[in-house]
C-alpha cells in the first residue's frame, strides 16, 4: 500500500503541479481569468529567496479549455511556461 501511495504522490508532482502551488486566493471559488495572480515577478522573487539550496521554482499558467472538431469535443489543459526555466524541474525542460 505504501508503494501505491508513494507512486500516486510522485505522479501528481510530476504532472506539472510540483510540490507547492501558489495561486490567487479567489481561484478555487472562481477559476476564471479574473482570478489570475498579479505581481507574479515579485511573488516569484519572494519564493526563490526562501527556497532551500538547490531547489527550483518556475512560473506556469494552466488553462482548461475545450477543443472542438467536426465530430467531437475534448477537454484540454494548456500549460504555458518558459522551457529554459523548466530544465531540471520537469520533463518539459528536456523536450528541446
N, C-alpha and C positions, 0 to 999 in steps of 0.2 A: 504493500500500500504506500509506503514512504517513497518508493521509486516512482510510482504513478504521480503522486503529488509533486515531487521534485520536477518531473518532466512537464507537468502542467504549468508550473511556475516558470520554468525555463522557456517553454514555448510562448507563454504570454509575454515575457520580457523580450524575446527575440522577434516578436510580431510587431515591432516598431512602437511598443509602448514604453519600454525601458523600465528602470527601477522607480523612477519618480516622474510624475506628470504634473506640470503646472498649467493651470487654466483659469480663466475668469471665474469669479465666484457665481456669476449668473449662468454659466454654461450648462450646468446639469439641468436646471429648470427650463432653460431656453437655449438649446444648442443651435442658434441661428448666427448669422454673420454679425448681427447687432451685439452679440455677447462675446465678440472677439476681444483678445487682450490688447491693451495699449501699453506703450512703453516697454516693448519686448527687449530692446537692446539693453536698457537699464536693468531689467529683471535678470537677463542672462548674465550680465556682469556681476550682479549681486550673488547669483547662484554659483558662478565659477569661483568667486573669492572664497566660498565656503566648502568647496569640494575637497575631499581627501586627495593627497598627492597621487597622480596617475589617473584620476577619474576624469571623465569627459562629459560634456553636455553639448547637445545640438538643438537647434531650433527646427521645429517641424510644424507644418499645418496639415491637418487632416480634415477632409471634407467628404461627407456622404452625398451620394447622388444616384441618379438613375440613367442608364444608357438604354436608349430605345433603338431597336432595329425595325425592319419592316414587319417582322413576325413576333418579336419578343421584347420584353423589358427586363433589365437586370440591375440589381442593386450593386453599386460600386463604392469603394473608398479610394479617394485620391489623396496621395501624400506628397506634399511639396517640401523640399529640403535642399540644402547645399551638399552636393555629392562629396566634395573635398572634406567638409566637416564631418561627414559620416565615416570616413576612413578610421578603422579601428573601433568603431562603435556598433555598426550594423552591417548586414550583408550588402546594403546599398553602396557602401564605400568600396566594395570590391567589384562593382559592375562595369567599370570603365574598360 
